């Protein structure tokens, strides 16, 4: 009897493991493809803003340009500086891409469609985001180049400055989740989504939402916070001494981070996979397949909207000076995020949101 039970448990675990591995492979493939076409989208958005055609030679409408870029990077020579720390020089882009992909593990694409639904999911995401700085910092240090080192140091200072404000804005979301979610697992990311069935959190917590968006731009080193690779000052910043697929890995990591941050904004403040008028449409009574497709469609549409915002801002706003960047992080966003957290806590204590229950 015990042997039969053990064999059944082993078979069940093996089946679950295979299912998770297949799902993980699909997610990674889709997201890497999404990152590649985000580069294409950025070039098209930039071309539209600058009144020029953009990529239009490789394939119809230039849609095969990402594949051509990938082949070019694979075939380019990998040049490693002779005085660099070769192992860390190789490890830095690996860390960058790996941590960007890890952020996808906790992303709920639809109801029940998530790779790893841990009860501390939001803490896992914040932890992964906090150590992403190591890839950039190691790249700058291992290159044995002053320009790259300055870029790496800028990145570490910048990310630490803005992670504090990001953490405070996320805590305000956790407080709202604890109020509106009928359960005690308020750190689970799916709980945060389900807590927004009555009202999306950007309506209840607008200040926290704006703080999170600003810090998301800083975390991904995007304009106007791209001081780590300011070409007028640092040639290429932390990746000055990289070429070939190692440079391509940093590129993929950056655009994956944009997609992950767009997904987080969607999940924490815009209801994730929840669509409008779900009660009116009777979505809960649909078949599981249609509920899943509904969730994927809304999550994808919201995420792509925020990816477009990331691209739009890059070609609209100028880069901050470094003292402006630090001043905004420590003297503006951090105090405002702290005051907003206390405000949300006070509103919840006095029952200001009870009418939504």
C-alpha positions in Angstrom: 0.0 0.0 0.0 2.8 2.4 0.9 4.7 1.5 -2.2 1.6 2.2 -4.3 1.0 5.5 -2.6 4.6 6.5 -3.1 4.6 5.6 -6.8 1.4 7.6 -7.2 2.9 10.7 -5.5 6.0 10.4 -7.6 4.0 10.2 -10.8 1.9 13.2 -9.7 4.9 15.3 -8.9 6.6 14.3 -12.2 3.5 15.3 -14.2 3.3 18.6 -12.4 7.0 19.3 -13.0 6.7 18.5 -16.7 3.6 20.8 -17.0 5.5 23.6 -15.2 8.6 23.2 -17.3 6.5 23.3 -20.5 4.6 26.4 -19.4 7.9 28.0 -18.3 9.4 27.3 -21.8 6.4 28.8 -23.5 6.5 31.9 -21.3 10.2 32.4 -21.8 9.9 32.0 -25.6 7.0 34.4 -25.8 8.7 37.0 -23.6 12.0 36.8 -25.4 10.1 37.2 -28.7 8.2 40.1 -27.1 11.4 41.7 -26.0 12.8 41.4 -29.6 9.7 43.0 -31.1 9.7 45.7 -28.4 13.0 46.8 -30.0 11.2 46.9 -33.3 8.3 48.8 -31.8 10.7 51.3 -30.2 12.3 52.0 -33.6 8.9 52.4 -35.2 7.7 54.7 -32.5 10.9 56.8 -32.7 10.5 57.0 -36.5 6.9 58.1 -36.2 7.8 60.8 -33.7 10.7 62.0 -35.9 8.6 61.8 -39.1 10.6 59.1 -40.9 9.8 55.5 -42.0 11.9 53.4 -39.6 12.7 49.7 -40.3 11.0 48.7 -43.6 13.5 46.6 -45.6 13.6 43.2 -43.9 10.3 41.4 -44.5 6.9 43.1 -44.9 6.8 46.4 -42.9 10.3 45.5 -41.6 8.8 42.8 -39.3 11.8 40.5 -39.8 14.2 43.2 -38.6 14.5 41.6 -35.0 15.6 38.3 -36.6 18.2 40.1 -38.8 19.5 41.9 -35.7 19.8 38.6 -33.8 21.7 36.9 -36.6 24.0 40.0 -36.8 24.8 39.9 -33.1 25.4 36.1 -33.1 27.9 36.4 -35.9 29.8 39.4 -34.5 33.1 38.8 -32.8 33.0 38.7 -29.0 35.8 41.0 -27.9 37.0 40.8 -24.3 39.4 43.4 -22.9 42.7 41.8 -22.0 42.8 43.3 -18.5 39.2 42.6 -17.6 37.9 40.0 -15.1 36.9 37.5 -17.8 34.6 35.4 -15.7 32.6 38.4 -14.3 32.7 40.0 -17.7 30.8 36.9 -19.0 28.6 36.5 -15.9 27.2 40.1 -15.8 24.9 39.8 -18.9 23.8 36.3 -17.8 22.7 37.8 -14.5 20.9 40.6 -16.2 18.8 38.3 -18.5 18.2 35.7 -15.8 16.8 38.1 -13.3 14.6 39.8 -16.0 13.2 36.3 -16.8 12.7 35.5 -13.1 10.4 38.4 -12.7 8.0 36.6 -15.1 7.6 33.7 -12.8 5.1 35.6 -10.5 3.2 37.3 -13.3 -0.5 36.2 -13.4 -1.4 36.2 -17.1 -5.0 35.1 -16.4 -7.0 33.6 -13.6 -5.1 30.4 -12.7 -2.5 31.0 -15.3 0.7 31.7 -13.4 4.0 29.9 -13.2 4.6 30.1 -9.5 1.8 31.5 -7.3 3.7 31.9 -4.0 2.1 33.4 -0.9 5.0 35.9 -0.8 4.9 36.6 -4.5 5.3 40.4 -4.3 8.3 40.1 -1.9 9.9 37.7 -4.4 9.4 40.3 -7.2 10.9 43.1 -5.2 13.8 40.9 -4.2 14.6 40.0 -7.8 14.3 43.7 -8.8 16.6 44.7 -6.0 19.5 42.4 -7.0 19.2 43.2 -10.7 21.7 46.0 -10.1 24.4 43.4 -9.7 24.4 42.6 -13.4 25.0 46.3 -14.4 27.5 47.0 -11.6 29.5 43.9 -12.3 29.6 44.7 -16.0 31.1 48.1 -15.2 33.6 46.8 -12.7 34.7 43.7 -14.7 35.4 45.7 -17.9 38.4 47.5 -16.3 37.3 50.7 -18.0 36.7 54.1 -16.4 33.7 54.8 -18.5 32.1 51.4 -17.8 32.9 51.7 -14.1 31.2 55.1 -13.8 28.1 53.7 -15.6 28.0 50.8 -13.1 28.4 53.0 -10.1 25.7 55.4 -11.4 23.4 52.4 -11.8 23.9 51.1 -8.3 23.3 54.6 -6.7 20.3 55.2 -8.9 18.6 51.8 -8.3 19.1 52.0 -4.5 17.7 55.5 -4.4 14.5 54.6 -6.3 13.9 51.1 -4.8 13.0 52.7 -1.4 10.2 54.8 -3.0 9.1 51.8 -5.0 8.9 49.6 -1.9 6.8 52.2 -0.1 4.3 52.5 -3.0 4.0 48.7 -3.1 3.3 48.6 0.7 0.4 51.0 0.1 -0.9 48.5 -2.4 -0.5 45.7 0.1 -2.5 47.7 2.7 -5.4 48.1 0.2 -5.2 44.4 -0.7 -5.5 43.5 3.0 -8.6 45.6 3.1 -10.4 44.3 0.0 -9.2 40.7 -0.3 -11.3 38.1 1.6 -8.3 36.2 3.0 -5.0 36.5 4.8 -2.7 35.9 1.8 -2.4 39.5 0.9 1.2 39.2 -0.3 0.2 36.8 -3.1 0.1 38.6 -6.4 -3.1 36.9 -7.5 -4.7 38.2 -4.3 -3.7 41.8 -5.3 -5.4 41.3 -8.6 -8.6 39.8 -7.1 -8.7 42.6 -4.5 -9.3 45.0 -7.4 -12.6 43.6 -8.6 -14.5 46.5 -7.2 -12.0 49.3 -8.1 -8.6 49.3 -9.7 -6.0 50.6 -7.2 -4.8 53.5 -9.4 -8.1 55.1 -8.6 -7.8 54.5 -4.8 -4.1 55.1 -4.6 -3.2 57.6 -7.4 -0.1 59.1 -5.6 1.3 55.6 -5.0 0.6 54.8 -8.7 2.5 57.8 -10.0 5.4 57.1 -7.6 5.6 53.5 -8.8 5.6 54.6 -12.5 8.4 57.0 -11.9 10.5 54.5 -10.0 9.8 51.9 -12.7 11.4 54.1 -15.3 14.4 54.6 -13.0 14.6 50.8 -12.3 14.8 50.0 -15.9 17.4 52.7 -16.7 15.1 54.3 -19.2 14.9 57.9 -20.3 14.9 60.3 -18.5 16.8 58.2 -16.0 19.3 56.6 -18.4 22.4 58.2 -16.8 24.1 54.8 -16.6 24.7 54.8 -20.4 24.8 58.5 -21.2 26.6 58.4 -24.5 27.6 62.1 -24.4 29.5 61.4 -21.1 30.3 57.7 -20.8 30.6 56.5 -24.5 28.2 53.6 -23.8 28.2 53.4 -20.0 28.4 50.0 -18.3 28.3 48.1 -21.6 31.0 50.1 -23.4 33.4 47.1 -23.5 30.8 44.5 -24.7 30.1 43.3 -28.2 28.3 40.5 -30.0 25.7 38.4 -28.0 26.9 39.7 -24.7 25.9 43.2 -25.7 22.7 41.6 -27.1 22.0 40.0 -23.8 22.0 43.4 -22.1 19.7 44.7 -24.8 17.3 41.8 -24.2 17.5 42.2 -20.4 16.6 45.9 -20.7 13.6 45.3 -22.9 12.5 42.3 -20.8 12.6 44.6 -17.8 10.4 47.1 -19.6 7.9 44.3 -20.3 8.1 43.0 -16.7 7.6 46.5 -15.2 4.7 47.2 -17.5 3.2 43.9 -16.3 3.7 44.9 -12.7 2.1 48.3 -13.2 -0.8 46.4 -14.8 -1.0 43.9 -12.0 -0.6 46.3 -9.0 -2.7 49.2 -10.2 -4.8 48.3 -13.3 -6.5 45.1 -12.2 -4.1 42.7 -13.9 -6.2 40.2 -16.0 -9.5 41.7 -14.8 -11.5 43.4 -17.5 -14.3 46.0 -17.2 -18.0 45.1 -16.6 -17.2 41.4 -15.7 -20.3 41.1 -13.5 -22.5 42.6 -16.2 -21.1 40.3 -18.9 -21.3 37.3 -16.5 -17.7 36.3 -17.1 -17.7 34.1 -14.0 -20.1 31.8 -15.7 -18.1 31.3 -18.8 -16.1 28.2 -19.6 -12.5 28.0 -18.1 -11.0 28.4 -21.6 -12.9 31.6 -22.4 -12.1 33.0 -18.9 -8.4 32.3 -19.5 -8.5 33.9 -23.0 -10.4 36.9 -21.6 -7.7 37.4 -18.9 -4.8 37.0 -21.3 -6.4 39.5 -23.7 -6.9 42.2 -21.0 -3.5 41.6 -19.3 -1.8 41.7 -22.7 -3.6 44.9 -23.8 -2.8 46.8 -20.6 0.8 45.6 -20.5 1.4 46.6 -24.2 -0.2 50.0 -23.4 2.4 50.6 -20.7 5.2 49.3 -22.9 4.2 52.0 -25.4 4.3 54.6 -22.6 7.9 53.6 -21.9 8.8 53.9 -25.6 6.9 57.2 -26.0 8.6 58.9 -23.0 12.1 58.0 -24.3 11.6 60.1 -27.4 9.8 62.9 -25.6 11.6 63.9 -22.5 15.3 64.9 -22.1 17.7 63.1 -19.8 18.1 64.5 -16.3 21.4 65.7 -15.0 22.8 63.4 -12.3 22.2 65.9 -9.4 18.6 66.3 -10.6 18.1 62.5 -10.7 19.4 62.1 -7.1 17.5 65.1 -5.8 14.2 63.7 -7.3 14.8 60.3 -5.7 15.8 61.4 -2.2 14.1 64.8 -1.8 10.9 64.3 -3.8 9.7 60.7 -4.4 10.8 59.2 -1.1 9.1 61.8 1.2 6.0 61.8 -1.0 5.8 57.9 -1.0 6.2 57.9 2.8 3.4 60.5 3.3 1.2 58.6 0.8 1.7 55.4 2.8 0.6 57.1 6.0 -2.3 58.7 4.2 -3.6 55.3 2.9 -3.2 53.8 6.3 -5.1 56.6 7.9 -7.9 56.4 5.3 -8.2 52.7 5.9 -8.2 53.2 9.7 -11.1 55.7 9.5 -13.1 53.5 7.1 -12.9 55.8 4.1 -13.0 52.8 1.7 -15.7 50.8 3.5 -18.3 51.8 0.9 -16.6 49.7 -1.7 -17.0 46.4 0.3 
